[in-house]
Each structure stands twice: as structure tokens, then as C-alpha cells.
């Protein structure tokens, strides 16, 4: 997880001049942060369609998957 955060930060630093906050950039960041952490690797960078939990952690994500279909 720490390495994923490092990669996301490097992505932001290396592309800072060219980036703006867009759905594409947010999905890229989410993909970097969730890489190798999700049971379904195809879910990285996508809107969540299923409930998730984080084991051995006090943080509990929202139970309902995203209903926002704006890609």
C-alpha cells in the first residue's frame, strides 16, 4: 500500500504541469493506489460496483457501491 502511495505521488509530481482534475486523472490515481490490492484487478481505476472491506483496518468504506454512471 505504501508503494502504491509513492507511485501515485510520483505520478502527480512528474505530471503536475500537465494535469487538471478530471475523471481520467482521478481514475489513474485510484488505479495506482489500488494496484495489487483488489481481488479483481480489472476493478482498479473503475467505479466500484460491489461492496468492499479492508481487513485489519479501522477504516470502513461506504457500503453502497457507486450509483454514479458518469464516466
N, CA, C and O atoms as CSV, one atom per row, in Angstrom:
chain,resi,resn,atom,element,x,y,z
A,1,UNK,N,N,0.825,-1.183,0.000
A,1,UNK,CA,C,0.000,0.000,0.000
A,1,UNK,C,C,0.876,1.256,0.000
A,1,UNK,O,O,0.577,2.227,-0.695
A,2,UNK,N,N,1.948,1.231,0.776
A,2,UNK,CA,C,2.848,2.398,0.819
A,2,UNK,C,C,3.504,2.644,-0.530
A,2,UNK,O,O,3.661,3.791,-0.947
A,3,UNK,N,N,3.887,1.572,-1.214
A,3,UNK,CA,C,4.493,1.723,-2.539
A,3,UNK,C,C,3.492,2.295,-3.530
A,3,UNK,O,O,3.867,3.070,-4.409
A,4,UNK,N,N,2.232,1.924,-3.399
A,4,UNK,CA,C,1.200,2.480,-4.276
A,4,UNK,C,C,1.057,3.982,-4.048
A,4,UNK,O,O,0.897,4.748,-4.999
A,5,UNK,N,N,1.115,4.398,-2.790
A,5,UNK,CA,C,1.047,5.838,-2.499
A,5,UNK,C,C,2.252,6.559,-3.090
A,5,UNK,O,O,2.126,7.662,-3.622
A,6,UNK,N,N,3.406,5.936,-2.994
A,6,UNK,CA,C,4.623,6.526,-3.574
A,6,UNK,C,C,4.446,6.710,-5.083
A,6,UNK,O,O,4.770,7.768,-5.623
A,7,UNK,N,N,3.933,5.679,-5.765
A,7,UNK,CA,C,3.733,5.765,-7.210
A,7,UNK,C,C,2.719,6.844,-7.573
A,7,UNK,O,O,2.904,7.558,-8.558
A,8,UNK,N,N,1.662,6.970,-6.796
A,8,UNK,CA,C,0.655,7.999,-7.060
A,8,UNK,C,C,1.247,9.394,-6.880
A,8,UNK,O,O,0.984,10.289,-7.683
A,9,UNK,N,N,2.039,9.579,-5.838
A,9,UNK,CA,C,2.685,10.877,-5.596
A,9,UNK,C,C,3.662,11.200,-6.719
A,9,UNK,O,O,3.707,12.335,-7.194
A,10,UNK,N,N,4.436,10.220,-7.144
A,10,UNK,CA,C,5.364,10.447,-8.261
A,10,UNK,C,C,4.614,10.818,-9.534
A,10,UNK,O,O,5.047,11.696,-10.280
A,11,UNK,N,N,3.490,10.151,-9.782
A,11,UNK,CA,C,2.660,10.472,-10.944
A,11,UNK,C,C,2.233,11.939,-10.900
A,11,UNK,O,O,2.304,12.642,-11.908
A,12,UNK,N,N,1.792,12.393,-9.731
A,12,UNK,CA,C,1.359,13.785,-9.591
A,12,UNK,C,C,2.516,14.760,-9.774
A,12,UNK,O,O,2.375,15.778,-10.451
A,13,UNK,N,N,3.654,14.447,-9.171
A,13,UNK,CA,C,4.821,15.340,-9.265
A,13,UNK,C,C,5.330,15.424,-10.695
A,13,UNK,O,O,5.581,16.514,-11.210
A,14,UNK,N,N,5.480,14.271,-11.333
A,14,UNK,CA,C,6.052,14.228,-12.684
A,14,UNK,C,C,5.140,14.858,-13.736
A,14,UNK,O,O,5.612,15.296,-14.786
A,15,UNK,N,N,3.846,14.905,-13.459
A,15,UNK,CA,C,2.893,15.426,-14.439
A,15,UNK,C,C,2.165,16.677,-13.965
A,15,UNK,O,O,1.150,17.060,-14.547
A,16,UNK,N,N,2.666,17.308,-12.930
A,16,UNK,CA,C,1.971,18.429,-12.284
A,16,UNK,C,C,1.607,19.547,-13.263
A,16,UNK,O,O,0.514,20.107,-13.174
A,17,UNK,N,N,2.486,19.872,-14.174
A,17,UNK,CA,C,2.229,20.985,-15.082
A,17,UNK,C,C,1.148,20.660,-16.109
A,17,UNK,O,O,0.499,21.566,-16.632
A,18,UNK,N,N,0.951,19.380,-16.398
A,18,UNK,CA,C,0.019,18.973,-17.450
A,18,UNK,C,C,-1.324,18.477,-16.916
A,18,UNK,O,O,-2.257,18.275,-17.692
A,19,UNK,N,N,-1.430,18.281,-15.616
A,19,UNK,CA,C,-2.637,17.680,-15.049
A,19,UNK,C,C,-3.661,18.713,-14.621
A,19,UNK,O,O,-3.328,19.812,-14.176
A,20,UNK,N,N,-4.900,18.328,-14.768
A,20,UNK,CA,C,-6.007,19.043,-14.147
A,20,UNK,C,C,-6.906,17.963,-13.552
A,20,UNK,O,O,-6.796,16.789,-13.904
A,21,UNK,N,N,-7.779,18.361,-12.664
A,21,UNK,CA,C,-8.629,17.372,-12.013
A,21,UNK,C,C,-9.742,16.976,-12.985
A,21,UNK,O,O,-10.685,17.732,-13.221
A,22,UNK,N,N,-9.607,15.793,-13.531
A,22,UNK,CA,C,-10.591,15.246,-14.462
A,22,UNK,C,C,-10.921,13.825,-14.019
A,22,UNK,O,O,-10.166,13.235,-13.246
A,23,UNK,N,N,-12.023,13.271,-14.489
A,23,UNK,CA,C,-12.319,11.870,-14.163
A,23,UNK,C,C,-11.191,10.923,-14.577
A,23,UNK,O,O,-10.912,9.948,-13.879
A,24,UNK,N,N,-10.548,11.205,-15.701
A,24,UNK,CA,C,-9.439,10.371,-16.174
A,24,UNK,C,C,-8.282,10.366,-15.176
A,24,UNK,O,O,-7.737,9.308,-14.861
A,25,UNK,N,N,-7.909,11.534,-14.683
A,25,UNK,CA,C,-6.807,11.646,-13.721
A,25,UNK,C,C,-7.185,10.965,-12.406
A,25,UNK,O,O,-6.367,10.257,-11.818
A,26,UNK,N,N,-8.417,11.175,-11.942
A,26,UNK,CA,C,-8.863,10.537,-10.704
A,26,UNK,C,C,-8.830,9.022,-10.843
A,26,UNK,O,O,-8.410,8.329,-9.917
A,27,UNK,N,N,-9.263,8.498,-11.977
A,27,UNK,CA,C,-9.222,7.038,-12.178
A,27,UNK,C,C,-7.791,6.529,-12.232
A,27,UNK,O,O,-7.499,5.449,-11.717
A,28,UNK,N,N,-6.901,7.287,-12.844
A,28,UNK,CA,C,-5.495,6.876,-12.867
A,28,UNK,C,C,-4.913,6.828,-11.461
A,28,UNK,O,O,-4.185,5.896,-11.118
A,29,UNK,N,N,-5.227,7.820,-10.655
A,29,UNK,CA,C,-4.756,7.824,-9.268
A,29,UNK,C,C,-5.337,6.639,-8.495
A,29,UNK,O,O,-4.627,5.971,-7.743
A,30,UNK,N,N,-6.625,6.386,-8.686
A,30,UNK,CA,C,-7.263,5.263,-7.997
A,30,UNK,C,C,-6.638,3.946,-8.434
A,30,UNK,O,O,-6.466,3.039,-7.620
A,31,UNK,N,N,-6.301,3.836,-9.709
A,31,UNK,CA,C,-5.652,2.619,-10.203
A,31,UNK,C,C,-4.290,2.436,-9.556
A,31,UNK,O,O,-3.944,1.330,-9.143
A,32,UNK,N,N,-3.520,3.501,-9.465
A,32,UNK,CA,C,-2.204,3.413,-8.829
A,32,UNK,C,C,-2.325,3.040,-7.352
A,32,UNK,O,O,-1.537,2.241,-6.845
A,33,UNK,N,N,-3.298,3.611,-6.672
A,33,UNK,CA,C,-3.461,3.358,-5.237
A,33,UNK,C,C,-3.983,1.948,-4.941
A,33,UNK,O,O,-3.674,1.390,-3.888
A,34,UNK,N,N,-4.762,1.370,-5.844
A,34,UNK,CA,C,-5.357,0.057,-5.585
A,34,UNK,C,C,-4.626,-1.093,-6.273
A,34,UNK,O,O,-5.025,-2.250,-6.141
A,35,UNK,N,N,-3.571,-0.785,-6.998
A,35,UNK,CA,C,-2.823,-1.812,-7.733
A,35,UNK,C,C,-2.382,-2.937,-6.802
A,35,UNK,O,O,-1.790,-2.694,-5.750
A,36,UNK,N,N,-2.679,-4.169,-7.202
A,36,UNK,CA,C,-2.319,-5.389,-6.464
A,36,UNK,C,C,-3.004,-5.508,-5.106
A,36,UNK,O,O,-2.588,-6.325,-4.285
A,37,UNK,N,N,-4.035,-4.720,-4.851
A,37,UNK,CA,C,-4.745,-4.787,-3.581
A,37,UNK,C,C,-6.166,-5.322,-3.713
A,37,UNK,O,O,-6.758,-5.739,-2.717
A,38,UNK,N,N,-6.718,-5.318,-4.906
A,38,UNK,CA,C,-8.088,-5.762,-5.108
A,38,UNK,C,C,-8.118,-7.200,-5.611
A,38,UNK,O,O,-7.255,-7.619,-6.383
A,39,UNK,N,N,-9.118,-7.947,-5.165
A,39,UNK,CA,C,-9.262,-9.337,-5.616
A,39,UNK,C,C,-9.460,-9.388,-7.129
A,39,UNK,O,O,-8.957,-10.296,-7.791
A,40,UNK,N,N,-10.186,-8.425,-7.672
A,40,UNK,CA,C,-10.420,-8.345,-9.106
A,40,UNK,C,C,-9.583,-7.189,-9.647
A,40,UNK,O,O,-9.960,-6.027,-9.493
A,41,UNK,N,N,-8.467,-7.495,-10.270
A,41,UNK,CA,C,-7.565,-6.443,-10.741
A,41,UNK,C,C,-8.206,-5.565,-11.812
A,41,UNK,O,O,-7.766,-4.434,-12.020
A,42,UNK,N,N,-9.233,-6.063,-12.491
A,42,UNK,CA,C,-9.920,-5.253,-13.500
A,42,UNK,C,C,-10.704,-4.114,-12.859
A,42,UNK,O,O,-11.100,-3.174,-13.549
A,43,UNK,N,N,-10.933,-4.181,-11.557
A,43,UNK,CA,C,-11.671,-3.129,-10.854
A,43,UNK,C,C,-10.810,-1.894,-10.581
A,43,UNK,O,O,-11.345,-0.834,-10.258
A,44,UNK,N,N,-9.514,-2.011,-10.701
A,44,UNK,CA,C,-8.623,-0.867,-10.477
A,44,UNK,C,C,-8.929,0.230,-11.488
A,44,UNK,O,O,-8.996,-0.021,-12.691
A,45,UNK,N,N,-9.113,1.436,-10.993
A,45,UNK,CA,C,-9.375,2.574,-11.871
A,45,UNK,C,C,-10.807,2.657,-12.359
A,45,UNK,O,O,-11.113,3.476,-13.226
A,46,UNK,N,N,-11.686,1.833,-11.826
A,46,UNK,CA,C,-13.086,1.816,-12.243
A,46,UNK,C,C,-13.982,2.248,-11.092
A,46,UNK,O,O,-13.573,2.208,-9.932
A,47,UNK,N,N,-15.207,2.662,-11.411
A,47,UNK,CA,C,-16.188,2.941,-10.385
A,47,UNK,C,C,-16.529,1.628,-9.690
A,47,UNK,O,O,-16.684,0.595,-10.341
A,48,UNK,N,N,-16.644,1.673,-8.378
A,48,UNK,CA,C,-16.923,0.468,-7.607
A,48,UNK,C,C,-18.335,-0.021,-7.888
A,48,UNK,O,O,-19.292,0.752,-7.841
A,49,UNK,N,N,-18.457,-1.320,-8.182
A,49,UNK,CA,C,-19.746,-1.932,-8.442
A,49,UNK,C,C,-20.154,-2.916,-7.350
A,49,UNK,O,O,-21.283,-3.408,-7.348
A,50,UNK,N,N,-19.241,-3.207,-6.421
A,50,UNK,CA,C,-19.517,-4.154,-5.346
A,50,UNK,C,C,-19.108,-3.529,-4.019
A,50,UNK,O,O,-18.351,-2.559,-3.988
A,51,UNK,N,N,-19.612,-4.090,-2.921
A,51,UNK,CA,C,-19.188,-3.629,-1.603
A,51,UNK,C,C,-17.762,-4.099,-1.358
A,51,UNK,O,O,-17.367,-5.167,-1.825
A,52,UNK,N,N,-16.996,-3.309,-0.631
A,52,UNK,CA,C,-15.621,-3.668,-0.321
A,52,UNK,C,C,-15.397,-3.563,1.178
A,52,UNK,O,O,-16.129,-2.876,1.890
A,53,UNK,N,N,-14.375,-4.256,1.637
A,53,UNK,CA,C,-13.942,-4.113,3.024
A,53,UNK,C,C,-12.429,-4.144,3.039
A,53,UNK,O,O,-11.798,-4.692,2.136
A,54,UNK,N,N,-11.864,-3.563,4.051
A,54,UNK,CA,C,-10.414,-3.530,4.192
A,54,UNK,C,C,-10.083,-4.284,5.469
A,54,UNK,O,O,-10.373,-3.813,6.568
A,55,UNK,N,N,-9.482,-5.445,5.324
A,55,UNK,CA,C,-9.204,-6.264,6.501
A,55,UNK,C,C,-8.080,-5.662,7.335
A,55,UNK,O,O,-7.200,-4.977,6.814
A,56,UNK,N,N,-8.124,-5.924,8.624
A,56,UNK,CA,C,-7.120,-5.462,9.577
A,56,UNK,C,C,-6.955,-3.939,9.536
A,56,UNK,O,O,-5.843,-3.418,9.624
A,57,UNK,N,N,-8.080,-3.241,9.401
A,57,UNK,CA,C,-8.044,-1.801,9.300
A,57,UNK,C,C,-9.290,-1.251,9.976
A,57,UNK,O,O,-10.343,-1.885,9.927
A,58,UNK,N,N,-9.195,-0.097,10.599
A,58,UNK,CA,C,-10.338,0.522,11.253
A,58,UNK,C,C,-11.217,1.291,10.271
A,58,UNK,O,O,-12.378,1.573,10.571
A,59,UNK,N,N,-10.679,1.632,9.105
A,59,UNK,CA,C,-11.448,2.384,8.105
A,59,UNK,C,C,-12.478,1.469,7.455
A,59,UNK,O,O,-12.150,0.356,7.045
A,60,UNK,N,N,-13.717,1.930,7.359
A,60,UNK,CA,C,-14.767,1.177,6.692
A,60,UNK,C,C,-15.284,2.007,5.524
A,60,UNK,O,O,-15.891,3.056,5.744
A,61,UNK,N,N,-15.058,1.562,4.279
A,61,UNK,CA,C,-15.581,2.298,3.125
A,61,UNK,C,C,-17.108,2.308,3.150
A,61,UNK,O,O,-17.727,1.499,3.842
A,62,UNK,N,N,-17.706,3.217,2.403
A,62,UNK,CA,C,-19.162,3.244,2.284
A,62,UNK,C,C,-19.639,1.884,1.809
A,62,UNK,O,O,-19.003,1.271,0.951
A,63,UNK,N,N,-20.750,1.402,2.354
A,63,UNK,CA,C,-21.250,0.084,1.997
A,63,UNK,C,C,-21.833,0.005,0.608
A,63,UNK,O,O,-21.704,-1.024,-0.055
A,64,UNK,N,N,-22.467,1.057,0.152
A,64,UNK,CA,C,-23.137,1.013,-1.141
A,64,UNK,C,C,-22.160,1.325,-2.265
A,64,UNK,O,O,-21.414,2.301,-2.191
A,65,UNK,N,N,-22.165,0.491,-3.313
A,65,UNK,CA,C,-21.335,0.817,-4.484
A,65,UNK,C,C,-21.810,2.120,-5.108
A,65,UNK,O,O,-22.934,2.559,-4.869
A,66,UNK,N,N,-20.971,2.717,-5.886
A,66,UNK,CA,C,-21.316,3.978,-6.540
A,66,UNK,C,C,-22.444,3.762,-7.535
A,66,UNK,O,O,-22.405,2.828,-8.337
A,67,UNK,N,N,-23.437,4.618,-7.481
A,67,UNK,CA,C,-24.524,4.572,-8.449
A,67,UNK,C,C,-24.316,5.596,-9.550
A,67,UNK,O,O,-25.114,5.690,-10.482
A,68,UNK,N,N,-23.240,6.362,-9.437
A,68,UNK,CA,C,-22.936,7.400,-10.422
A,68,UNK,C,C,-22.384,6.741,-11.667
A,68,UNK,O,O,-21.316,6.130,-11.623
A,69,UNK,N,N,-23.089,6.854,-12.770
A,69,UNK,CA,C,-22.671,6.237,-14.012
A,69,UNK,C,C,-21.973,7.214,-14.950
A,69,UNK,O,O,-21.711,6.878,-16.105
A,70,UNK,N,N,-21.667,8.421,-14.471
A,70,UNK,CA,C,-20.959,9.393,-15.305
A,70,UNK,C,C,-19.508,8.985,-15.405
A,70,UNK,O,O,-18.767,9.099,-14.428
A,71,UNK,N,N,-19.093,8.521,-16.541
A,71,UNK,CA,C,-17.706,8.101,-16.746
A,71,UNK,C,C,-16.963,9.230,-17.305
A,71,UNK,O,O,-15.765,9.113,-17.563
